Amino acid sequence: MTRENLETYNLKKFEGCEYPEFIKALKSKAYGKQSYTFLMPAELLRPSPANRKLYPEFELFEKNPQDEDPNVQKLYELGYGVEGLLENSKIDYDGVGNTDAVAIDGYCFIRNGDCRVFMTKKTGLELVRVYICPEDIWFDPNRSEYDDAKLLSKQNGRNLLVRNMKSWLTNCQEFYAMRNMLAKERKVDLTGDYKDKGNYSFCAKERGAFASERDISNTHLLKGLQLIDFVGDVEARKWFKIIDVDKKFNGKSCTNPSKALEFAVDEQYAECITDAKHFWKLFKKSKKMQNRFVELFKDFLEQKFGAVQVVPGEGKVKIVFSKIAGESQTAISSTCSHSAMSAMTLVMREYGYDAYSEGKENDSVFDVEIRGLIDGERYKTSKEGYHIPVIEVKVTLIKEEQGSMNGWSGGDGSGTARTASTMDFLLIGRNEDCSEMWITITDINGGRADAPNDWKTNGSKGKDGPASSKKITANTWYNQHNDVGDFCTILGSTNNDNGKVTLVPEKW
């Protein structure tokens, strides 16, 4: 970058430079002294251009703050967590969220602390505690993009080591961006096979220095680059989550990029690693999402069940629930199920997911199918060896006399390994006239290798269904999930009376 395009970054005329506290700090020339801190409006602080290329989580958060990507979740916790910026601002004497001051330069570029400023803005806080960093690390448009990224990476790396955040996700994605900057600078062709992209030798020295700085294996770092080149950035982040968090893939140890790459290129492991599932986590984080589902579900049922008719012998009643001319409880449950499908589909679409309810026109056999993000990632299909995430809806009539044996039925294929890892269940319990509901979205079988099967053979014939059908009782569900917490109860409550579990629907 040359001095001719200085104005691109508005270094001379940036309005933030007129802020009184900032001018005072500049005049003092107390650069690099964290003891000399002051407050700045967050809106006047600018992310360093290279920093946003190093860390894709900022863009991912913008698309979906509830993304299950570990670094997106860290951003969310930084802002809204129990020890996050929002909570800290309530006890800070300045009403500011960040305890650790953010490092800025003489042009109001953030040189360390971009996450803190980003989430300050997202939480609606206005001020950030800052200090002016040493002049040698100020943004310089004459410095190459790689050199600036290297400088920022070094500053961030120190914090990562202090905070014990040496994740492969962060390290591999960070150097991957730096590798691409170097390739552009040195005019290296990165096309070709993932094993030999640009021969990787052009950045060997820089890669070794980075690995040493972060105290990680240079070999594993190289394999991490190859993994990203092989599966793409989006899919690679899912692999890094497995490495950093899950530690296992298909029951086998997977704790480093070398092992992940081995699995990724081996055809026998071409199975779903999509983590855009288990939507109970989204609902658990968002009361607004829960309320929106209840609002839609209730509205749909009122439209379908609202017709009032005079029935001889009964008087004026809602015809659906008439004891004389009404519908069967099975039919009512079916209507509830279809209404819940529609409501869930619309809620998921409102939150950015490309969702479809069951129907031939939607080419789906599942109650709610999520095919990806509306304006982003497409989830892979069964044709590609994947099972995309789905939500199945189960509705039951809560009968007081059945107590803990109240539950939900499914076909013979329920609870198989084929569906357990990619499926959430929306479990609904209702009273006779649907004025009271118990609603929970939950994982089934826990998605854990050691998880016992929630589904039990029904064991009866006749009106309760064939012997081949399966059932989840309230008792089984509670005992296998209450302590794990892999669910979100949207409406109603659950009582445990000396081991006898009952569903308590709530009036809406």
N, C-alpha and C positions, 0 to 999 in steps of 0.2 A: 504494500500500500504506500502511496506517495503523498507528499504534502499537498499535491494538487487537489486531492479529494478529502482534505480535512473537514470540509464543510459537511460531508456525508454524515459525520458523527457530531457536527455542530459543537465542536470543542470550544470555540471562542464565544459563542453567543447563547449557550444553553441557559435557559431561564432559571434552572436550579442553582446556578452560581450566584444568583441575587438574593438567596435566602440569608437573612441576617446572621443566624448562628453559624452557617457554613462559611460566610465571609470572615467572621470573627476567628474561626478555627484556622482558616487559610492564613490570615495575617499573623497568627501566633506561631506558625510553622512548627507546631508540635506534632510532626508527622511520625506515625508509628507508635505513638504513646497511647496505649489503651486506657491509661488513667485519665486522658483528656478526651472524654466522650461528651456528646451532645445529641440533641434530638433533631431528626429531620423528617419531613413528611414523606411517607413511603412512595407517593406518586412522583416525587422528584428524583428518585433513585432509579438508575438504569442498569439492567443486566449487561455484563460484558458480552459482546457478540459470540466469542468462542465458547463461553460457558454453556450456553443453551445447546450447542452442538455436542458438548461432552455428555450432557445428561438429558436423555429423551423423556424422563418422567414429567418434566414440566408440561410438555405437549400432551402426554397421556392423561395427566390430571385435568387439563383443559377439556379434553374429550369426555372423560368420565372420572369424576372424583372418587367414585366407589370402585374403581378398577382394582382387581385383586393382585396386581403387580406389587411386589414387596416394597419397591421404592415409592410408588404412588401412595401406598398405605402409610409409609413413613411420613410423607408430606402431609397426608390427612391428619395423622396423629400429632405432627408438629403444630398444626393449626388448631385442631379441635380436641385433641386428647386430654386426659385428666391432668397432664403436666404440660399441655401445649400453650401456645401463645395467648389464646383467648382466655384461658383460665389464669395464666400468670399475670395478665394485664389487670385482673381484678384485685390483685394483692400488691402489685408494683406501685411504688409511691408516685411514679410518673404516669401510671396507667398505660405503660408500654409492655408489649408481649415478650420481647427478647431481652434476656439477662446478659448474654454474651453480645458485646457490641459488634455490629457489622462493619467490615473494613471497606471504605470507599476511597476513591481517589479525588484529585482536584477537579475532575470533570463530572463528578457524581456517578461514575461507573462503579458498580459493586465488584469488589475484587475478592471478597470472601464473605459468604453469608447470603447468597442469592435465594436459597430456600426460605430463610427467615423473612426476607423482604417479600417474596412471592406469597407466602402464606399470611403475612401481615395484611396484605391487600385483600386476600380471599376471605379472611375472617372479618373484614370491615374495620379493622384498626387503622388509625391514621398515621401514627408516629413510630419511628424506628430509632433505637439507640445506636449511634454510629461513632466511628473515629476515622481520621484520615490516615491511610496506610503510608509506608515509606515511598518516596518518589520513584525509586527504582522498580517498583511493581505497578505504577500507574499505567493505565491504558496508553499505548503508543501506536498510532496508525502506521508508523514505519516498521513496527515489529511484525514479522510474518504471523499468519493465523496459527500455525503450529507452535511457534515460539510463545505466543500469548496463551494458547491452550496449555502448553507445558508449564508455564508460570502459574496459571490458575490451578492446574491439576496438582502441582506441588503444594500450593497453599491448602487446597481441599484435602489432599492426602494426609497432611499432618493431623487435621481434625478427625479424619476417618480412623486413623490409627489410635488416637487418643480415645475415641468413642467406641473402639473395638468394632468397627463397621467394615471390616475387610471382606466384603462380600464379593463373590465372583461376578455377580451381576454388575455391580458398580465398576469393578476393576476392568473386566473384559470389554464392557460397552464403552468405557472411558477411553481405553487405549485404541479400541477399534476406530473411534472417531478421530483420534490423533493419527492413527495409521493412514486413514483416508486423506487427512490434511497433508501429510508428508508425501503421499503418492501424487497428489495434485501439484504440490510444490516442485517435486522432482520429476514430474511427467512420467510416472510409472503406470503402465497399463495393468489394471486390476481385473480384467476379464480373464476367463479361463477356468480351469478346474479349481475347486476349493482347496485341494492339496498343495497347489502351487500358485496361488493368486499373487501375481507380481513377484513370485519366488520368495516372498516374505523376507528375503535377505536385505532388501533396501532399508528396512527399519529394524534390523536385528540389534544394532547397538542401542538404539533408543528403547527398544522393547526390553532389553536386558537391564538398562538403567531404571526403567519404570518398575520392573519386577522387584529389583533390589530395593528401591525406594519404598515400595508397598509391602516388602517382606513376603512376597508370594513366589511360587514356582514359575520360572520363565517358560519351562516346557508346557505347563498347564495353561499359561497365558496364551502361548502360541496355539494350543488346541482350542482355546476359547475363541480366538479369531477365526480359526477354521470352522468351528461350529456355527458361528454367525454367518460366515460365507456360504456354508452348506445349506442351512435351513432358513436363512433370512432373519432379520432383526426381530420381528414380532415373535416368531416361533422360538428363537433363541432365548428370549426373556423367560419363556415358560420352562425351558430346560434349566436355566440358571436358578429359577425358583426351586426346582427339584433339587439341584445341587446344594443350595444354601439353606433351604428350609426342610424339605421333605426327606432328603438324604437317600431316598430309595425310588427306583422306577421299576414297576411290575414286580415288586418284591425283592429286587436285587439292589445291592449297594450302589449308589451313584452320588459321590461326594466331590467330584472334581470335573473340569471340562473335558479331560482326556477320556474319562469313562462315559460321559454324556455323548461325546462325539462317536464313540464306539457303538453305543446303543442307537444313535440317530442314523448311522449309515448301515446298520444291520437290518435287513428287511424283516426279520422275524419280530422286530420290535416296532414295526410301523403301526402303532396303535395311538389312540387319542391321548395327548398330554394337555389338551385344552383345559385351561383353568377358568374359562369364562362360564362357569357353572356354579352350582350350589348357591342359588340366588337367595336362600335364606339369610346369607351374610349381608346382602344388600339391604334387605328388609330390616334386619337387626340394627343396622346403622342409621336407618332413616325412618323416623316416625311419620314423616310426611308421606313416604311411599306406602306405609301401612294404611294410613288414613285414606289415601287416594283409592287404594284397592277396595276398602270397605265402602266408600262412597259410591263407586261404580257398581259394585256387586249388589248393594242394597237397592240402588236405583233400578238396575235391570230386573231384580226380583219383584219390586213394586209394580213395574210395568207389566210383568207377566202374570202376577198373582193378584193384581188390584181389582179385577172385574167383580162387581157386586151384583147379585141376582136374588130375586125373591124365589125361594124354594118352598113349595107347599109342604107343610109339616115342620119346617125349620125357620121360616121367615126370611129376613134380609141377611144374606151371608156372602162372604167371598166364595164364589162358586167352586174354586179349586179345592178349598178345604171343607166343602159341604160333606156332611156325613151321609147324605142321601144321593147327591148328584155329582160329588167331587171326584178328584183323581186319586189313584192309588198312591201310597207312600213311596213306592218305587218310582212312579212317574214324577212325583214331586222332587225326589232326590236327583233324578235325572235332569230335571229343569234347573235345579240348583247347580249341578255339575257344569252344565253348558253355560250358564250365566257366569260362573266363576272362571271358566276358560276364557270367555270374552273379556271379562274385567281384567284378568291377569295379562292377557295379550295386550290390551290397551295400555296398562300401566307400564309393562316392559318397553313398549314402543315410545311412551312418553319419556322414559329414561334412557333412550338412545339405542335400544336393542331391536333388531329386525326379527320380530316375533310373529308367529302365525298360530291360530287355533286349529284344532282338528278339523279336517274336511278334505274331501276329494279335490276340490278346487285349489286347495293349498298344498296338495300332494304330500299330506302328512297323516300319519296314523297315530301320532301322539297328541295328547290334549293341548299342550302348548309347546311349540318348537322354536328354539332361538337359533337363527342361522348366522348371526354375527352382529356387528354394529351397523346401524343405518348408514352412517357416513364414514365407515372405516373397515375394520377387519372382517373378512368372511371366514366363517368357521368351516373346516373341512367336513366332508360327508362320508357316509359309509362306503361309497364307491372308492374313496381314497384311503380306506382302512381306518376311518375315524367314526366315532359316535358323537354327534353334536349334542349339546345340552338340551334337555327337555324338562318340562314340568308336568307331572301327572296329577289329576284332580280326583280325590276320593271323597264321597259324601255318605254319611250315615245318619240315620235317625237315632238319637240318643234315647234309649229306653231305661227308665229308672230301675226297673226290676233286673236288668242285665248287669248293672254296676260296672265293675272293672272289665267285664267281658264285652262291653260295647266296643265296636271296632269297625274296620274297613276291609272289604273283600276285594280280591283281584283274581285274575285268571291263573292258569297253571304256570305261565311264564314269569309271574311276579317274583321279584327278588333274585333273579338270576344274575350271574356275574356280568352278563352282557349289558345290563342296564344300571347296575348298582353304582357305578362310578360316574355316570353322566346324568343322573336323574334326580331331581328334587320332587317331593310330593307335597301337594297342598291338601292337607287333611282337614275336613270340615265335619263338624257334628252339629245337628240342628234339633230344635223341638218340632212338634207336629205342624204348627202354623208358620214356621220359619221366622218367628219374631225374636228368637234367641239363637245365637250362633257361637260355636267354638271353632276358631280358625287358626291353624298352625301351618307354616311352611317349614319343611324339615328334610334333612338328609335321611335316607333309609339305608340300613346296614352300615352307616357311618363312613363309607368309602375307605375303611381301614381294613388292613389285611386280617387283623385279629377280631374284627367285629362279628358278633353272632348274627344269624339271620333273623330279621324282624318278622318275616313272613312264616306262618305256620300253616300246615295243611288243615283245611277246614274240618275234614273228617266226618262230615255229615252229608246227607242227601236230602232230596225233597225241596221244600220251600227255602231252606238255607243254602242251597246250591249243591253242586256235585262234589264228590269226595276229592276231585282233582283240584278244586279251587283253593286259594290261599287266603289267609286272614291275618291282619295285624290288630291285636286287641289294645285297648287303652293301657292296660297293665304292662304288656310287652313293650310298647312304644316308650312309656314313661321310664321303666327300669333300664332300658338300653340307651336312652338319650338324655335324660334329665341331668345327669352328672357331666356328660360330655358337652352339652350345651350347643349341639349342632342343629339348632332350630330357632324359629322366631314365632312366638305366639302373638297373633295379630288381634284376636278377640277371644274373650273368655279366660278361664283359668283351669288349673288342674289340681285336684286334691289327692293327697296320699294319706289315707287313714289306716295306719298299721299294715301297710303293704297292699291295701285295696285302693286302687286308683280310680277316680271318677272324673269325667269331663264335666265342667261347669260352664254351660253356655251363657253368653252375656246378651242382654237386651240391647238392641241398637236403635 
